[in-house]
Amino acid sequence: MAKTTKTLKLTFLNGKNKKTSVTLGDAVDNLTAEQVRGAMTTIAQANVFEKDGVKNYVTPQSASYIERTVSDIFNDGDADQAESADKQD
């Protein structure tokens, strides 16, 4: 069975003008550009993320939804979990 997940990837420039990003799982669907840009601006203005003396998430650059579909060919782990649940009943 195929399982599709959707994440929201926020891309910023850091203090050295290099791209850095954060990916959020289970993001709200159908956010507008204005909503996401506003949230990214708030993150940038908070100025609380830094690594090795370089500020991260300084300038918002882009935001994208990323959909990922996984289609199992087989998954013996699912059968083991089902058997384990049956034994607990």
Buried (B, 14 or more C-beta within 10 A) or exposed (E): EEEEEEBBBBBBBBBEEEEBBBEEEEBEEEBEEEEBBEBBEEBBEEEEBEEEEEBBBBEBEEBEEEEEEEEEEEEEEEEEEEEEEEEEE
